[in-house]
Amino acid sequence: MNRQEQLAEIIAGIRRSIPELNGVMVASVDGLSLSHDFPEAEADRVAAMAATTLGLGGRVSEHASLGAMEETVVRGGQGYIVVYSAGDSAALVMSGPSSSNLGLMRIEAKAASAQIDRALR
């Protein structure tokens, strides 16, 4: 299985576990979409925002002496976008409605982030 297929399978696994999500993406720290199931028209923008969120979250964590940034949660009136660190080269993005189970998202993200990191090495 090549890297693209591995990433697609990781995303599919998350979607099986949390079907109410609006989208899942693996993005590079440079803001490029590596794999996703967002609508194509949104993919580039989501990847760029993920990289920015990952960078800013990392700086906030560092300056607040919180340790390495693990996740950044953005909550709006219509739902969430959560960005998780997935090793040194990628971010995992999950977007869901306001009824999303953040605990389940964290559980899935922890396993998926490790898989993503291994797939990208």
C-alpha positions as CSV (number, residue, x, y, z in Angstrom):
1,M,0.0,0.0,0.0
2,N,1.5,3.4,-1.0
3,R,1.5,6.5,1.2
4,Q,-1.6,8.0,-0.4
5,E,-3.6,4.8,0.1
6,Q,-2.4,4.6,3.7
7,L,-3.6,8.1,4.4
8,A,-6.9,7.5,2.7
9,E,-7.5,4.4,4.8
10,I,-6.7,6.3,8.0
11,I,-9.3,9.0,7.0
12,A,-11.8,6.3,6.1
13,G,-11.3,4.7,9.5
14,I,-12.0,7.9,11.3
15,R,-15.1,8.4,9.2
16,R,-16.3,4.9,10.1
17,S,-15.8,5.7,13.8
18,I,-17.3,9.2,13.7
19,P,-19.7,9.4,10.8
20,E,-21.2,12.8,11.7
21,L,-18.0,14.6,10.9
22,N,-18.1,17.1,8.0
23,G,-14.6,16.4,6.8
24,V,-11.2,14.9,7.7
25,M,-7.8,15.9,6.3
26,V,-4.2,15.2,6.6
27,A,-2.2,18.4,5.8
28,S,1.4,19.1,5.6
29,V,2.9,21.6,8.0
30,D,3.5,23.7,4.9
31,G,-0.3,24.0,4.3
32,L,-0.7,21.4,1.5
33,S,-3.5,18.8,1.5
34,L,-2.0,15.3,1.5
35,S,-5.3,13.5,1.7
36,H,-8.9,14.5,2.6
37,D,-12.6,14.0,2.2
38,F,-13.5,17.6,2.2
39,P,-15.2,19.1,-0.9
40,E,-12.4,19.9,-3.4
41,A,-13.3,23.6,-3.4
42,E,-12.5,23.8,0.4
43,A,-9.4,21.6,0.5
44,D,-6.7,24.1,-0.2
45,R,-8.2,26.6,2.2
46,V,-8.6,24.0,5.0
47,A,-5.0,22.8,4.5
48,A,-3.6,26.4,4.8
49,M,-5.7,27.1,7.9
50,A,-4.5,23.8,9.4
51,A,-0.9,24.8,9.0
52,T,-1.5,28.2,10.4
53,T,-3.4,26.8,13.4
54,L,-0.7,24.2,14.0
55,G,2.0,26.8,14.0
56,L,0.1,29.3,16.2
57,G,-1.0,26.6,18.6
58,G,2.6,25.4,18.9
59,R,3.8,28.9,19.7
60,V,1.1,29.4,22.3
61,S,1.9,26.1,23.9
62,E,5.5,26.8,24.0
63,H,5.2,30.4,25.4
64,A,2.7,29.3,28.0
65,S,5.0,26.4,29.1
66,L,2.3,23.8,28.2
67,G,4.6,21.4,26.4
68,A,4.3,20.2,22.9
69,M,1.0,21.3,21.2
70,E,-1.3,18.3,20.8
71,E,-4.5,19.9,19.6
72,T,-6.2,23.2,18.8
73,V,-9.9,23.4,19.0
74,V,-11.9,26.1,17.2
75,R,-15.6,26.2,18.2
76,G,-18.1,28.3,16.3
77,G,-21.9,28.5,16.5
78,Q,-22.2,25.8,13.8
79,G,-19.5,23.3,15.0
80,Y,-15.8,22.6,15.4
81,I,-12.6,22.4,13.6
82,V,-9.9,20.6,15.6
83,V,-6.3,20.4,14.4
84,Y,-4.1,17.7,15.9
85,S,-0.3,17.4,15.5
86,A,0.6,14.3,13.5
87,G,4.3,14.1,13.9
88,D,6.8,16.7,12.7
89,S,5.5,16.9,9.2
90,A,1.7,16.8,9.3
91,A,-1.6,17.8,10.9
92,L,-4.8,15.9,11.2
93,V,-7.9,18.1,10.8
94,M,-11.4,17.1,11.8
95,S,-14.5,19.2,11.2
96,G,-17.8,18.4,12.8
97,P,-21.1,19.8,13.9
98,S,-21.6,21.4,17.3
99,S,-23.0,18.1,18.6
100,S,-19.6,16.4,17.9
101,N,-18.2,14.2,20.6
102,L,-14.8,15.9,21.3
103,G,-13.7,13.0,23.5
104,L,-14.2,10.5,20.7
105,M,-12.4,12.8,18.3
106,R,-9.4,12.9,20.7
107,I,-9.4,9.1,21.0
108,E,-9.5,8.6,17.2
109,A,-7.0,11.4,16.6
110,K,-4.4,9.9,19.0
111,A,-4.3,6.6,17.1
112,A,-4.6,8.2,13.7
113,S,-1.9,10.7,14.3
114,A,0.6,8.0,15.2
115,Q,-0.4,6.1,12.0
116,I,0.0,9.3,9.9
117,D,3.4,9.9,11.4
118,R,4.5,6.3,10.5
119,A,3.0,6.6,7.0
120,L,4.9,9.8,6.2
121,R,8.4,8.6,7.4
